Amino acid sequence: MTGLLVLALYVAAFFGSFLLAKKIFASAFEKKGFNRLKTVTFGDESAITANRVASIVSVITVFWLWVAFTNSVIPLPKFPGPYSGDMTFTYTAQLEDGSTDDATVTMRVYREDIQQTVDAEGNPGREPSAAEVEPGDGFAKNDTLTVARYGFKVVNVWGNDEVSKKEGSKIVALNGEPIAPGEKVSVPEGTIGLTDKGTPTFAPATGLRMARLYLPAPELVFARFIELNVEGYQGYKLWEHTGYSLFRVLVGFLLGALVGVPIGYAMGLTGWARGWFDPIVEFMRPIPPLALIPLIIIWFGIGENGKIVLLFLASLWIMIIAARSGVSGVAIAKVHAAYSLGASKSQILTKVIVPNSLPDIFTGARVAMGVCWGTVVAAELVAANVGLGKMIVTASKFQLTDIIIVGIVVIGLIGFAIEVGMRKLESWLIPWRGKV
């Protein structure tokens, strides 16, 4: 349900911001027929340029959704949060002779990150003290307990009653409504009910915000980011984890490109190489790198070599296919024109085939870099003691969600920076793309 709500809000924000920006920046949304677009020139990525207003609004929307679904202190609109405070409900206990008595249970719902300063002996407490209530008259006595937000509490109401459950006392109603074991009743503060054995339970209302365990607020993630850079995690600071992962990705990718591009050229230029390598490439291409980890450990051990080989294999097949596609896509008319001008085979290779295949190779390189970043987590599972993937996996074992998000954000930002850098490099090295 929460996922569908997030999707609906994101779609609404997309169309709402589009209509608003269209009114404010009317010139940027001038109506054009498809015949006026530069996409009529095949392969020209400059035909459609990104609307930077849309990019900014998109980032702000994602950040707002992050804030709205957490208990953040950032002053942005938020969705209803979890219940905190004191609430009461009554239960009706019935004895074997049919006599009944009502008692009240007072539940103090506290923030999960707030703890009592000290107890009576001066030791840190684990939770705030319960509310003070009078036990009342009758065989059923009033109770008072505490429960954390997003928590759940089984309420043993017979602990102070004059007649215990074993002696025949049972709960027959909650808040005056008859109830059977296994049933639940919704109240504004949460949900009360009975277990299958007839013991009352209480779960505070959570609203639409997520607990810190599942999604910490942005300011908590930023505080953890600072802490990781100052104090580190698992013996290494964040920049050291990042450096090791980046080194592995770059080395694995470069090796894959150095081996894959020549093989791709060979497959695109000679039938023998195409027939020789095609079965191997098409067989290995669908195999996910994760499936190769056991063999990597057996063949290369648990050192750096194994991780780099795994990343090498993750990029190799992509680069082979990109180079092969680039060569196969060269217009034969350009080759004939070069021959008619007296060009040799080596000149055709260097002056016609290579320049016209570079756009496909750069596209494959961008895809391969993304796959390598996605594989680095798996690569660092191979007995690594440092790296972003190792940091994320270790943090997940201790449910340190803020560290996990820091690692994910760092990987995403570095991947984005590499993508932007490769686009700039492509525009510098291949200025003729889409123009020849």
C-alpha positions as CSV (number, residue, x, y, z in Angstrom):
1,M,0.0,0.0,0.0
2,T,2.8,2.4,0.9
3,G,4.6,1.7,-2.3
4,L,1.5,2.4,-4.4
5,L,1.0,5.7,-2.5
6,V,4.6,6.7,-3.2
7,L,4.2,5.9,-6.9
8,A,0.9,7.8,-7.1
9,L,2.4,10.9,-5.4
10,Y,5.5,10.7,-7.7
11,V,3.3,10.5,-10.8
12,A,1.1,13.4,-9.5
13,A,4.2,15.5,-8.8
14,F,5.5,14.8,-12.3
15,F,2.4,16.0,-14.1
16,G,1.7,18.8,-11.7
17,S,5.2,20.2,-12.0
18,F,5.0,19.8,-15.8
19,L,1.8,21.9,-16.0
20,L,3.1,24.5,-13.6
21,A,6.5,24.8,-15.5
22,K,4.7,24.9,-18.8
23,K,2.8,28.1,-17.7
24,I,5.9,29.7,-16.2
25,F,8.4,28.8,-18.9
26,A,6.1,28.8,-21.9
27,S,8.9,29.2,-24.4
28,A,10.6,26.0,-23.3
29,F,7.4,24.1,-24.2
30,E,6.8,25.5,-27.7
31,K,4.8,23.1,-29.7
32,K,6.8,21.4,-32.4
33,G,5.9,18.7,-34.9
34,F,8.0,15.5,-34.9
35,N,9.3,16.5,-38.3
36,R,11.0,19.5,-36.7
37,L,12.9,17.4,-34.2
38,K,16.6,16.6,-34.9
39,T,15.9,13.0,-34.2
40,V,15.3,12.6,-37.9
41,T,19.1,12.4,-38.0
42,F,19.6,8.9,-36.6
43,G,21.9,8.6,-33.6
44,D,21.9,12.3,-32.7
45,E,21.4,12.5,-29.0
46,S,21.5,16.3,-29.0
47,A,18.0,16.2,-30.6
48,I,16.3,16.2,-27.2
49,T,18.0,18.0,-24.4
50,A,17.1,17.6,-20.8
51,N,14.9,20.3,-19.3
52,R,16.9,21.4,-16.2
53,V,13.8,22.8,-14.5
54,A,12.3,19.3,-14.6
55,S,15.6,17.8,-13.3
56,I,15.6,20.2,-10.3
57,V,11.9,19.5,-9.6
58,S,12.5,15.8,-9.8
59,V,15.3,15.8,-7.3
60,I,13.2,18.0,-4.9
61,T,10.2,15.7,-5.3
62,V,12.3,12.6,-4.3
63,F,13.8,14.5,-1.4
64,W,10.3,15.6,-0.2
65,L,9.0,12.1,-0.4
66,W,11.9,10.9,1.7
67,V,11.1,13.6,4.3
68,A,7.3,13.1,4.1
69,F,7.5,9.4,4.9
70,T,10.0,9.7,7.9
71,N,9.9,11.4,11.3
72,S,12.2,14.2,10.0
73,V,12.6,17.6,11.7
74,I,13.0,19.2,8.3
75,P,10.1,21.7,8.0
76,L,8.4,20.2,4.9
77,P,4.8,18.8,4.6
78,K,4.7,15.3,6.1
79,F,2.2,12.5,6.2
80,P,0.4,11.5,9.4
81,G,2.9,10.1,11.9
82,P,2.8,7.5,14.6
83,Y,0.9,7.9,17.8
84,S,2.7,9.1,20.9
85,G,1.3,9.7,24.4
86,D,-1.0,8.0,26.9
87,M,-4.0,6.0,25.8
88,T,-6.5,3.8,27.8
89,F,-8.7,0.9,27.0
90,T,-10.9,-1.2,29.2
91,Y,-11.2,-4.9,29.3
92,T,-14.0,-7.1,30.8
93,A,-12.8,-10.1,32.7
94,Q,-15.3,-13.0,33.3
95,L,-15.0,-15.7,35.9
96,E,-16.3,-19.3,35.6
97,D,-19.4,-18.4,37.7
98,G,-20.4,-15.8,35.1
99,S,-19.5,-12.7,37.2
100,T,-17.6,-9.9,35.3
101,D,-15.5,-6.9,36.2
102,D,-14.0,-4.1,34.2
103,A,-10.5,-2.6,34.5
104,T,-8.6,0.0,32.6
105,V,-5.2,-0.4,30.9
106,T,-3.1,2.8,30.4
107,M,-0.5,2.5,27.7
108,R,2.2,5.1,27.4
109,V,3.5,5.2,23.8
110,Y,6.9,6.8,23.6
111,R,9.4,7.7,20.9
112,E,11.7,4.8,20.2
113,D,14.7,7.0,20.3
114,I,13.8,8.6,23.7
115,Q,15.1,6.9,26.8
116,Q,14.8,7.6,30.5
117,T,17.9,9.4,31.8
118,V,18.7,7.2,34.9
119,D,16.9,4.7,37.1
120,A,16.7,4.7,40.9
121,E,20.2,3.3,41.1
122,G,21.7,5.8,38.7
123,N,21.9,3.4,35.7
124,P,20.6,4.4,32.3
125,G,17.1,3.3,31.8
126,R,15.7,1.6,28.7
127,E,12.3,3.2,28.4
128,P,10.2,6.0,30.1
129,S,8.4,5.1,33.3
130,A,4.8,4.0,33.0
131,A,1.9,6.2,34.1
132,E,0.7,6.0,37.7
133,V,-2.8,4.7,38.2
134,E,-4.9,3.4,41.1
135,P,-5.6,-0.3,41.0
136,G,-9.3,0.2,41.6
137,D,-11.9,-2.1,43.2
138,G,-13.0,-5.5,42.1
139,F,-11.1,-8.7,41.1
140,A,-9.8,-7.1,37.9
141,K,-7.2,-4.4,38.6
142,N,-6.1,-1.4,36.5
143,D,-2.8,-1.9,34.7
144,T,-0.2,0.5,33.2
145,L,2.5,-0.3,30.7
146,T,4.8,1.4,28.1
147,V,5.4,0.6,24.5
148,A,7.6,2.2,21.8
149,R,6.1,3.7,18.7
150,Y,5.9,1.1,15.9
151,G,6.0,-1.5,18.7
152,F,3.7,-4.2,19.9
153,K,2.8,-5.2,23.4
154,V,1.2,-8.3,24.9
155,V,-0.6,-7.1,28.0
156,N,-0.7,-9.7,30.8
157,V,-3.6,-8.1,32.6
158,W,-3.8,-11.0,35.2
159,G,-0.5,-10.0,36.7
160,N,-2.2,-8.0,39.5
161,D,-5.7,-9.3,39.3
162,E,-7.2,-11.2,42.2
163,V,-8.2,-14.1,39.9
164,S,-5.6,-15.3,37.4
165,K,-6.1,-16.8,34.0
166,K,-5.3,-20.3,35.3
167,E,-8.0,-19.9,37.9
168,G,-10.7,-19.3,35.2
169,S,-10.6,-15.6,34.4
170,K,-10.9,-14.7,30.7
171,I,-11.3,-11.6,28.6
172,V,-14.7,-11.3,27.0
173,A,-14.8,-7.7,25.9
174,L,-12.5,-4.8,25.0
175,N,-13.9,-1.2,25.3
176,G,-17.3,-2.7,25.9
177,E,-17.3,-4.7,22.6
178,P,-17.5,-8.5,22.9
179,I,-14.4,-10.1,21.4
180,A,-13.1,-13.6,20.9
181,P,-9.5,-14.9,20.9
182,G,-7.7,-13.9,17.7
183,E,-9.9,-10.9,17.0
184,K,-8.9,-7.2,16.9
185,V,-10.5,-3.9,17.4
186,S,-9.3,-0.6,15.9
187,V,-9.1,2.5,18.0
188,P,-7.8,6.0,17.1
189,E,-4.6,5.3,19.0
190,G,-3.9,1.9,17.4
191,T,-5.2,-1.6,17.5
192,I,-6.2,-3.7,20.5
193,G,-7.1,-7.3,20.3
194,L,-6.7,-10.8,21.8
195,T,-4.1,-13.4,21.0
196,D,-5.2,-16.9,20.1
197,K,-4.9,-17.8,23.8
198,G,-7.0,-14.8,24.9
199,T,-4.3,-12.3,26.1
200,P,-4.9,-8.7,25.3
201,T,-2.5,-6.9,22.9
202,F,-1.9,-3.3,21.8
203,A,-0.2,-2.0,18.7
204,P,0.2,1.8,18.4
205,A,-1.0,3.5,15.2
206,T,1.9,4.0,12.9
207,G,0.4,6.5,10.4
208,L,2.1,6.7,7.0
209,R,5.6,7.4,8.2
210,M,8.2,4.7,8.4
211,A,10.2,3.7,11.5
212,R,13.9,4.7,11.7
213,L,14.8,1.0,11.3
214,Y,13.3,0.9,7.8
215,L,13.9,4.5,6.6
216,P,15.9,7.0,8.7
217,A,15.3,10.7,8.2
218,P,17.7,12.7,5.9
219,E,19.3,14.5,8.7
220,L,20.1,11.2,10.5
221,V,21.7,9.9,7.3
222,F,23.8,13.1,6.9
223,A,24.9,12.8,10.6
224,R,26.0,9.2,9.9
225,F,27.8,10.4,6.8
226,I,29.9,12.9,8.9
227,E,30.5,10.2,11.5
228,L,31.7,7.7,8.9
229,N,34.2,10.2,7.6
230,V,35.5,11.1,11.0
231,E,35.3,7.9,13.0
232,G,35.0,5.3,10.2
233,Y,33.3,1.9,10.2
234,Q,34.9,-1.5,10.6
235,G,38.3,0.1,10.9
236,Y,38.1,2.2,7.7
237,K,36.8,5.7,7.0
238,L,34.2,6.2,4.4
239,W,36.6,7.7,1.8
240,E,38.8,4.6,2.3
241,H,35.8,2.3,1.6
242,T,35.0,4.4,-1.4
243,G,38.6,4.4,-2.7
244,Y,38.9,0.6,-2.6
245,S,35.5,0.1,-4.4
246,L,36.3,2.7,-7.0
247,F,39.8,1.1,-7.7
248,R,38.2,-2.3,-8.1
249,V,35.5,-1.0,-10.5
250,L,37.9,1.0,-12.6
251,V,40.5,-1.8,-12.9
252,G,37.8,-4.4,-13.7
253,F,36.2,-2.2,-16.3
254,L,39.4,-1.2,-18.0
255,L,40.5,-4.8,-18.3
256,G,37.1,-5.7,-19.7
257,A,37.4,-2.9,-22.3
258,L,40.9,-3.7,-23.2
259,V,40.0,-7.3,-23.9
260,G,36.4,-6.8,-25.1
261,V,36.8,-4.1,-27.7
262,P,39.4,-5.9,-29.8
263,I,37.3,-9.1,-29.7
264,G,34.2,-7.1,-30.7
265,Y,36.1,-5.6,-33.6
266,A,37.3,-9.0,-34.7
267,M,33.7,-10.4,-34.6
268,G,32.4,-7.5,-36.6
269,L,35.1,-7.7,-39.3
270,T,35.8,-11.4,-39.9
271,G,33.4,-14.4,-40.2
272,W,35.9,-16.7,-38.5
273,A,36.2,-14.6,-35.4
274,R,32.4,-14.1,-35.4
275,G,31.9,-17.9,-35.5
276,W,34.6,-18.6,-33.0
277,F,33.5,-16.2,-30.3
278,D,29.8,-15.9,-30.9
279,P,28.8,-19.1,-29.0
280,I,31.0,-18.2,-26.0
281,V,29.7,-14.6,-25.8
282,E,26.0,-15.5,-26.2
283,F,26.4,-18.3,-23.6
284,M,28.2,-16.2,-21.0
285,R,26.2,-12.9,-21.5
286,P,23.0,-14.0,-19.7
287,I,24.9,-15.5,-16.7
288,P,24.7,-13.0,-13.8
289,P,28.1,-12.3,-12.1
290,L,26.7,-13.5,-8.8
291,A,26.5,-17.0,-10.2
292,L,30.2,-16.9,-10.8
293,I,31.3,-16.1,-7.3
294,P,31.8,-19.7,-6.1
295,L,34.1,-20.4,-9.1
296,I,35.9,-17.2,-8.7
297,I,36.7,-18.1,-5.1
298,I,38.0,-21.6,-6.1
299,W,40.0,-20.3,-9.0
300,F,41.4,-17.0,-7.8
301,G,41.1,-17.2,-4.0
302,I,39.6,-14.6,-1.7
303,G,42.1,-11.8,-2.4
304,E,41.8,-8.7,-4.7
305,N,42.3,-10.8,-7.8
306,G,39.0,-12.6,-7.4
307,K,37.0,-9.3,-7.0
308,I,38.7,-7.7,-10.0
309,V,38.1,-10.8,-12.2
310,L,34.4,-10.8,-11.3
311,L,34.1,-7.1,-12.3
312,F,36.2,-7.9,-15.4
313,L,33.7,-10.5,-16.5
314,A,30.8,-8.2,-15.7
315,S,32.0,-5.7,-18.2
316,L,33.7,-8.0,-20.8
317,W,30.6,-9.3,-22.6
318,I,29.0,-5.8,-22.7
319,M,32.1,-4.3,-24.3
320,I,32.4,-7.1,-26.8
321,I,28.7,-6.7,-27.9
322,A,29.1,-2.9,-28.0
323,A,32.2,-3.0,-30.3
324,R,30.6,-5.7,-32.5
325,S,27.5,-3.7,-32.9
326,G,29.5,-0.5,-33.6
327,V,31.4,-2.2,-36.4
328,S,28.3,-3.9,-37.9
329,G,26.5,-0.5,-37.9
330,V,29.0,1.3,-40.1
331,A,27.3,2.3,-43.3
332,I,28.7,0.3,-46.2
333,A,28.4,3.4,-48.4
334,K,31.1,5.1,-46.4
335,V,33.4,2.1,-46.9
336,H,32.8,2.1,-50.6
337,A,33.4,5.8,-50.8
338,A,36.8,5.4,-49.0
339,Y,37.8,2.6,-51.4
340,S,36.9,4.7,-54.3
341,L,39.2,7.4,-53.0
342,G,42.1,5.0,-52.9
343,A,42.1,4.2,-49.1
344,S,43.9,1.1,-47.9
345,K,42.4,-1.4,-45.5
346,S,44.3,0.0,-42.6
347,Q,43.1,3.5,-43.5
348,I,39.5,2.3,-43.8
349,L,39.9,0.7,-40.3
350,T,41.3,3.8,-38.6
351,K,39.5,6.5,-40.6
352,V,36.1,5.0,-41.2
353,I,35.3,2.0,-39.0
354,V,36.8,3.1,-35.7
355,P,35.4,6.6,-35.7
356,N,31.9,5.4,-36.7
357,S,31.9,2.6,-34.1
358,L,33.1,4.8,-31.2
359,P,29.5,6.0,-30.3
360,D,28.3,2.4,-29.8
361,I,31.5,1.6,-27.8
362,F,31.0,4.6,-25.5
363,T,27.3,3.6,-25.0
364,G,28.5,0.1,-24.0
365,A,31.1,1.6,-21.7
366,R,28.5,3.6,-19.9
367,V,26.3,0.5,-19.5
368,A,29.3,-1.6,-18.4
369,M,30.3,1.0,-15.7
370,G,26.8,0.9,-14.3
371,V,26.9,-2.9,-14.2
372,C,30.3,-2.9,-12.5
373,W,29.0,-0.6,-9.8
374,G,26.0,-2.9,-9.4
375,T,28.4,-5.9,-9.1
376,V,30.9,-4.3,-6.7
377,V,28.6,-5.2,-3.7
378,A,28.7,-8.9,-4.8
379,A,32.4,-8.7,-5.6
380,E,33.2,-7.4,-2.1
381,L,31.2,-10.3,-0.6
382,V,34.2,-12.4,-1.6
383,A,35.9,-12.1,1.8
384,A,36.6,-8.4,1.5
385,N,37.3,-6.4,4.7
386,V,37.0,-3.0,3.1
387,G,34.8,-1.4,0.4
388,L,31.4,0.2,0.0
389,G,29.8,-3.2,-0.7
390,K,31.4,-4.7,2.4
391,M,30.3,-1.7,4.5
392,I,26.7,-2.1,3.3
393,V,26.5,-5.8,3.8
394,T,28.0,-5.6,7.3
395,A,25.7,-2.8,8.3
396,S,22.7,-4.8,7.1
397,K,23.5,-7.6,9.6
398,F,23.2,-5.1,12.4
399,Q,20.2,-3.3,10.8
400,L,22.1,0.0,10.5
401,T,19.9,1.3,7.8
402,D,21.5,4.8,7.9
403,I,24.9,3.3,7.0
404,I,23.3,1.3,4.2
405,I,21.7,4.4,2.7
406,V,25.0,6.3,3.0
407,G,26.7,3.6,1.0
408,I,23.9,3.5,-1.6
409,V,23.9,7.3,-2.0
410,V,27.7,7.4,-2.4
411,I,27.6,4.6,-5.0
412,G,24.9,6.5,-6.9
413,L,26.7,9.8,-6.8
414,I,29.9,8.3,-8.0
415,G,28.1,6.4,-10.7
416,F,26.3,9.6,-11.7
417,A,29.6,11.6,-11.8
418,I,31.2,8.9,-13.9
419,E,28.3,8.9,-16.3
420,V,28.5,12.7,-16.7
421,G,32.2,12.5,-17.1
422,M,31.9,9.9,-19.9
423,R,29.3,12.0,-21.6
424,K,31.7,15.0,-21.6
425,L,34.5,12.7,-22.8
426,E,32.3,11.4,-25.6
427,S,31.4,14.9,-26.8
428,W,35.1,15.8,-26.8
429,L,36.4,12.7,-28.5
430,I,33.4,12.1,-30.8
431,P,32.2,15.6,-31.9
432,W,30.9,14.1,-35.1
433,R,28.4,11.8,-33.5
434,G,25.0,12.2,-35.3
435,K,26.6,14.5,-37.9
436,V,28.2,12.1,-40.3
